[in-house]
């Protein structure tokens, strides 16, 4: 049973409609988050280009998972509108060409290496059916949403 379903993610992700890529948060604690997504198989996925969902789009899946985690840690759902901004990417490794070749759900895992309730550095990994698809590190910062 997921901790947060797709509808409950509304308060943590500013994305609407098909750009909300995550389907659920399966678990989270102070240091990590584990999410699932099915949207990589959707022919209407807005990140598709040339009829394919290239693996680099997985960075957005990771960024959304990390954004939800920072939001959960900061109590963002009650604190008002904040927007997560990716500050940088490091050591990104692609283990596949396209995400739409992954027939099973995507598992998105992120572990906070350090940070506070407004920022963090995370190690992330995406896999499907036990096969690693993408991994790397990203930094994220929360800013007040424009009025």
C-alpha positions as YAML, in Angstrom:
chain: A
units: angstrom
residues:
- id: 1
  name: UNK
  ca: [0.00, 0.00, 0.00]
- id: 2
  name: UNK
  ca: [1.54, 3.35, -1.03]
- id: 3
  name: UNK
  ca: [2.23, 6.02, 1.55]
- id: 4
  name: UNK
  ca: [1.14, 8.69, -0.95]
- id: 5
  name: UNK
  ca: [-0.91, 8.06, -4.10]
- id: 6
  name: UNK
  ca: [-0.91, 10.12, -7.29]
- id: 7
  name: UNK
  ca: [-3.64, 12.47, -6.04]
- id: 8
  name: UNK
  ca: [-1.87, 13.07, -2.73]
- id: 9
  name: UNK
  ca: [1.28, 14.11, -4.60]
- id: 10
  name: UNK
  ca: [-0.57, 17.27, -5.74]
- id: 11
  name: UNK
  ca: [0.56, 19.20, -2.68]
- id: 12
  name: UNK
  ca: [4.24, 18.42, -3.33]
- id: 13
  name: UNK
  ca: [4.52, 18.76, -7.12]
- id: 14
  name: UNK
  ca: [3.64, 21.91, -9.06]
- id: 15
  name: UNK
  ca: [3.31, 19.82, -12.22]
- id: 16
  name: UNK
  ca: [-0.15, 19.24, -13.62]
- id: 17
  name: UNK
  ca: [-1.68, 16.52, -15.72]
- id: 18
  name: UNK
  ca: [0.70, 14.25, -17.59]
- id: 19
  name: UNK
  ca: [3.77, 16.14, -16.32]
- id: 20
  name: UNK
  ca: [3.15, 14.65, -12.88]
- id: 21
  name: UNK
  ca: [5.25, 11.60, -13.63]
- id: 22
  name: UNK
  ca: [5.16, 9.75, -10.31]
- id: 23
  name: UNK
  ca: [2.31, 7.41, -9.43]
- id: 24
  name: UNK
  ca: [3.10, 6.81, -5.78]
- id: 25
  name: UNK
  ca: [5.48, 7.11, -2.89]
- id: 26
  name: UNK
  ca: [5.90, 3.59, -1.57]
- id: 27
  name: UNK
  ca: [8.04, 4.52, 1.43]
- id: 28
  name: UNK
  ca: [10.11, 7.33, 2.82]
- id: 29
  name: UNK
  ca: [12.05, 8.25, 5.93]
- id: 30
  name: UNK
  ca: [14.37, 11.06, 6.97]
- id: 31
  name: UNK
  ca: [17.13, 9.86, 4.60]
- id: 32
  name: UNK
  ca: [15.40, 8.33, 1.57]
- id: 33
  name: UNK
  ca: [12.35, 7.98, -0.65]
- id: 34
  name: UNK
  ca: [11.10, 5.12, -2.82]
- id: 35
  name: UNK
  ca: [8.61, 5.94, -5.61]
- id: 36
  name: UNK
  ca: [6.91, 4.11, -8.48]
- id: 37
  name: UNK
  ca: [5.93, 5.39, -11.91]
- id: 38
  name: UNK
  ca: [4.04, 3.95, -14.86]
- id: 39
  name: UNK
  ca: [3.93, 7.07, -17.03]
- id: 40
  name: UNK
  ca: [7.03, 6.05, -19.00]
- id: 41
  name: UNK
  ca: [4.80, 3.61, -20.92]
- id: 42
  name: UNK
  ca: [2.18, 6.26, -21.76]
- id: 43
  name: UNK
  ca: [2.30, 7.21, -25.47]
- id: 44
  name: UNK
  ca: [1.11, 10.69, -24.42]
- id: 45
  name: UNK
  ca: [4.03, 11.27, -22.02]
- id: 46
  name: UNK
  ca: [4.96, 14.93, -22.62]
- id: 47
  name: UNK
  ca: [8.69, 14.18, -22.41]
- id: 48
  name: UNK
  ca: [8.60, 11.98, -25.51]
- id: 49
  name: UNK
  ca: [10.58, 13.17, -28.49]
- id: 50
  name: UNK
  ca: [10.52, 11.54, -31.91]
- id: 51
  name: UNK
  ca: [8.13, 8.89, -30.62]
- id: 52
  name: UNK
  ca: [10.56, 7.77, -27.90]
- id: 53
  name: UNK
  ca: [11.06, 8.54, -24.22]
- id: 54
  name: UNK
  ca: [14.84, 8.87, -24.05]
- id: 55
  name: UNK
  ca: [16.56, 7.79, -20.84]
- id: 56
  name: UNK
  ca: [17.64, 11.35, -20.05]
- id: 57
  name: UNK
  ca: [13.97, 12.03, -19.20]
- id: 58
  name: UNK
  ca: [14.61, 9.83, -16.16]
- id: 59
  name: UNK
  ca: [16.35, 12.80, -14.56]
- id: 60
  name: UNK
  ca: [12.93, 14.49, -14.30]
- id: 61
  name: UNK
  ca: [11.52, 11.40, -12.59]
- id: 62
  name: UNK
  ca: [14.37, 11.55, -10.09]
- id: 63
  name: UNK
  ca: [13.94, 15.30, -9.60]
- id: 64
  name: UNK
  ca: [10.24, 14.86, -8.85]
- id: 65
  name: UNK
  ca: [10.98, 12.12, -6.30]
- id: 66
  name: UNK
  ca: [13.63, 14.28, -4.64]
- id: 67
  name: UNK
  ca: [11.30, 17.29, -4.66]
- id: 68
  name: UNK
  ca: [8.61, 15.27, -2.91]
- id: 69
  name: UNK
  ca: [11.15, 14.08, -0.32]
- id: 70
  name: UNK
  ca: [12.38, 17.59, 0.46]
- id: 71
  name: UNK
  ca: [8.75, 18.68, 0.66]
- id: 72
  name: UNK
  ca: [7.89, 15.89, 3.07]
- id: 73
  name: UNK
  ca: [10.88, 16.75, 5.25]
- id: 74
  name: UNK
  ca: [10.04, 20.46, 5.31]
- id: 75
  name: UNK
  ca: [6.34, 19.98, 6.00]
- id: 76
  name: UNK
  ca: [5.75, 21.74, 2.69]
- id: 77
  name: UNK
  ca: [2.15, 20.60, 2.45]
- id: 78
  name: UNK
  ca: [1.32, 22.92, 5.34]
- id: 79
  name: UNK
  ca: [4.03, 25.57, 4.87]
- id: 80
  name: UNK
  ca: [2.73, 27.08, 1.67]
- id: 81
  name: UNK
  ca: [3.74, 26.93, -1.96]
- id: 82
  name: UNK
  ca: [7.40, 26.18, -2.64]
- id: 83
  name: UNK
  ca: [9.03, 25.15, -5.89]
- id: 84
  name: UNK
  ca: [12.00, 22.80, -6.14]
- id: 85
  name: UNK
  ca: [14.81, 23.85, -8.46]
- id: 86
  name: UNK
  ca: [17.50, 21.40, -9.54]
- id: 87
  name: UNK
  ca: [20.85, 23.03, -8.83]
- id: 88
  name: UNK
  ca: [23.08, 20.52, -10.57]
- id: 89
  name: UNK
  ca: [23.66, 16.96, -11.74]
- id: 90
  name: UNK
  ca: [26.78, 14.86, -11.21]
- id: 91
  name: UNK
  ca: [28.01, 11.39, -12.13]
- id: 92
  name: UNK
  ca: [24.94, 10.57, -14.22]
- id: 93
  name: UNK
  ca: [25.17, 7.09, -15.75]
- id: 94
  name: UNK
  ca: [22.76, 5.87, -18.41]
- id: 95
  name: UNK
  ca: [22.24, 2.09, -18.52]
- id: 96
  name: UNK
  ca: [19.53, 2.12, -21.22]
- id: 97
  name: UNK
  ca: [18.63, 4.15, -24.30]
- id: 98
  name: UNK
  ca: [14.92, 4.69, -23.71]
- id: 99
  name: UNK
  ca: [12.56, 4.51, -20.76]
- id: 100
  name: UNK
  ca: [9.66, 3.30, -22.87]
- id: 101
  name: UNK
  ca: [11.63, 0.09, -23.49]
- id: 102
  name: UNK
  ca: [11.13, -0.69, -19.78]
- id: 103
  name: UNK
  ca: [8.08, -2.94, -19.66]
- id: 104
  name: UNK
  ca: [7.72, -2.94, -15.86]
- id: 105
  name: UNK
  ca: [7.08, -0.02, -13.51]
- id: 106
  name: UNK
  ca: [9.93, 2.36, -12.86]
- id: 107
  name: UNK
  ca: [11.31, 2.31, -9.34]
- id: 108
  name: UNK
  ca: [12.81, 5.64, -8.33]
- id: 109
  name: UNK
  ca: [14.99, 5.65, -5.25]
- id: 110
  name: UNK
  ca: [16.77, 8.66, -3.80]
- id: 111
  name: UNK
  ca: [19.00, 8.88, -0.75]
- id: 112
  name: UNK
  ca: [19.82, 12.21, 0.85]
- id: 113
  name: UNK
  ca: [23.56, 12.56, 1.29]
- id: 114
  name: UNK
  ca: [23.21, 15.85, 3.16]
- id: 115
  name: UNK
  ca: [20.93, 18.85, 3.34]
- id: 116
  name: UNK
  ca: [18.29, 20.66, 5.35]
- id: 117
  name: UNK
  ca: [14.57, 21.33, 4.95]
- id: 118
  name: UNK
  ca: [15.15, 23.70, 2.00]
- id: 119
  name: UNK
  ca: [17.90, 21.93, 0.03]
- id: 120
  name: UNK
  ca: [19.76, 18.70, -0.39]
- id: 121
  name: UNK
  ca: [22.22, 16.59, -2.29]
- id: 122
  name: UNK
  ca: [20.82, 13.21, -3.31]
- id: 123
  name: UNK
  ca: [22.05, 10.00, -4.86]
- id: 124
  name: UNK
  ca: [19.34, 8.62, -7.14]
- id: 125
  name: UNK
  ca: [18.70, 5.47, -9.15]
- id: 126
  name: UNK
  ca: [15.96, 4.38, -11.52]
- id: 127
  name: UNK
  ca: [15.34, 0.73, -12.26]
- id: 128
  name: UNK
  ca: [12.71, -1.41, -13.93]
- id: 129
  name: UNK
  ca: [12.19, -5.07, -13.19]
- id: 130
  name: UNK
  ca: [15.41, -5.13, -11.19]
- id: 131
  name: UNK
  ca: [17.45, -3.68, -14.08]
- id: 132
  name: UNK
  ca: [19.25, -0.39, -13.39]
- id: 133
  name: UNK
  ca: [18.30, 2.25, -15.95]
- id: 134
  name: UNK
  ca: [19.84, 5.49, -14.70]
- id: 135
  name: UNK
  ca: [21.76, 6.74, -11.68]
- id: 136
  name: UNK
  ca: [23.53, 9.85, -10.49]
- id: 137
  name: UNK
  ca: [23.47, 12.68, -7.98]
- id: 138
  name: UNK
  ca: [21.43, 15.86, -7.98]
- id: 139
  name: UNK
  ca: [21.13, 18.90, -5.80]
- id: 140
  name: UNK
  ca: [17.79, 20.59, -5.20]
- id: 141
  name: UNK
  ca: [16.75, 23.89, -3.64]
- id: 142
  name: UNK
  ca: [13.27, 24.96, -2.54]
- id: 143
  name: UNK
  ca: [12.21, 28.51, -3.32]
- id: 144
  name: UNK
  ca: [9.02, 30.42, -2.61]
- id: 145
  name: UNK
  ca: [6.54, 30.07, -5.45]
- id: 146
  name: UNK
  ca: [5.85, 33.27, -7.38]
- id: 147
  name: UNK
  ca: [2.73, 35.10, -6.26]
...
